[in-house]
Amino acid sequence: MDILEIYIKQHRLAKEEFSHLIDGGEILRTPGGVPQKLRLTVIDGSLIDIFLTSTGRYSYHWERRHLDGTVYRHDNAPHERWRRIETFPKHFHNGSEADENCEASQVADQPDEALRGFLRFIEDKLAHRS
């Protein structure tokens, strides 16, 4: 399955299984038309960006800095500064990108399960903000 097919499948999954959480979404493309990432809009006005590559790199990013200064992201960029993390290169930015907020990532390796898990995390966070 190519990246575009995965983004289409993930967009459908988000709309069907998390319609109470996801307001909309689109596949963003490079100027040359190559699928770059899937962007989902959350009901609170925050954004989720999902970035996947054919070589296995990924990022599940929840952008909230414009709302409350927080950011949450699972990714596997092999930055040397995260080598201390037991799941390296997988790691999780839990609320900010500061060193003390980076921890082990338990995100699934399979894209659909990874997205489901991330959306459940977001669902839980929003439920506890009320």
C-alpha positions in Angstrom: 0.0 0.0 0.0 1.5 3.4 -0.9 1.4 6.5 1.3 -1.5 8.1 -0.4 -3.6 4.9 0.1 -2.6 4.9 3.8 -3.6 8.5 4.2 -7.0 7.9 2.5 -7.6 4.9 4.8 -6.6 6.8 7.9 -8.8 9.8 7.0 -11.7 7.4 6.6 -10.9 5.7 9.9 -10.8 9.1 11.7 -14.1 10.2 10.2 -15.9 6.9 10.8 -14.6 5.9 14.2 -14.0 9.3 15.8 -16.6 11.5 14.2 -17.3 13.0 17.7 -13.7 14.2 17.8 -12.7 14.9 14.2 -14.2 17.9 12.5 -12.5 17.5 9.1 -9.4 16.5 7.3 -7.3 16.8 4.1 -4.3 15.3 2.5 -1.7 18.0 2.1 0.6 17.8 -0.9 3.9 19.2 -2.1 3.9 21.7 -5.0 4.6 18.7 -7.2 1.5 16.9 -6.0 3.1 14.3 -3.8 1.1 13.4 -0.7 3.0 15.0 2.2 0.8 14.5 5.3 -2.7 14.0 6.5 -4.1 16.9 8.5 -7.1 16.4 10.7 -9.0 19.1 12.5 -10.2 18.4 16.0 -13.5 19.8 17.4 -11.6 22.2 19.7 -9.8 23.8 16.8 -6.5 22.0 17.3 -4.8 20.1 14.5 -3.4 16.6 14.0 -0.7 16.1 11.4 0.2 12.6 10.4 3.4 12.1 8.4 4.5 8.7 7.0 7.2 7.7 4.7 7.8 4.5 2.6 11.0 4.0 4.6 9.1 3.7 7.9 9.6 7.2 9.4 6.5 8.6 11.0 5.1 11.4 13.1 1.7 11.7 14.8 1.6 15.3 15.9 -1.2 17.1 17.9 -0.7 20.8 17.6 -2.2 22.8 20.5 0.3 25.6 21.0 -2.1 28.2 19.7 -4.7 27.0 22.3 -2.9 26.2 25.5 0.8 26.0 24.6 1.0 22.2 24.4 2.1 19.8 21.7 2.0 16.0 21.7 3.9 13.9 19.2 4.9 10.3 18.7 7.7 10.1 16.2 10.8 8.0 15.3 13.2 10.7 14.2 16.5 9.3 15.5 17.7 12.5 17.2 20.8 11.7 19.4 19.3 13.7 22.3 16.6 11.0 22.7 19.0 8.0 22.7 18.4 7.7 26.5 14.8 6.8 25.9 14.2 3.0 26.1 12.1 2.9 22.9 14.6 4.9 20.9 14.2 6.0 18.1 10.5 5.9 19.0 9.7 8.6 21.5 6.8 10.7 22.7 6.7 14.5 23.3 4.2 14.7 26.1 3.0 18.3 26.3 6.1 20.1 25.0 9.3 19.5 23.1 11.4 20.1 26.3 13.8 17.3 27.2 12.0 16.5 30.5 8.7 16.0 28.5 10.1 13.4 26.1 9.5 9.8 27.1 9.1 6.3 25.8 6.5 5.8 23.0 4.1 3.0 23.0 2.5 3.9 19.7 1.7 0.8 17.5 3.9 0.0 14.5 0.9 -0.6 12.2 -0.4 2.8 10.9 -4.2 2.3 11.6 -3.6 1.0 15.1 -1.1 3.9 15.7 -3.8 6.4 14.7 -6.5 4.8 16.7 -4.3 4.8 19.8 -3.3 8.5 19.2 -7.0 9.5 18.7 -7.9 7.7 21.9 -5.2 9.6 23.7 -6.6 12.9 22.4 -10.1 11.8 23.2 -9.1 11.2 26.8 -7.1 14.4 27.1 -10.1 16.5 25.9 -12.5 14.6 28.2 -10.4 15.6 31.2 -10.0 19.2 30.2 -13.8 19.9 30.7 
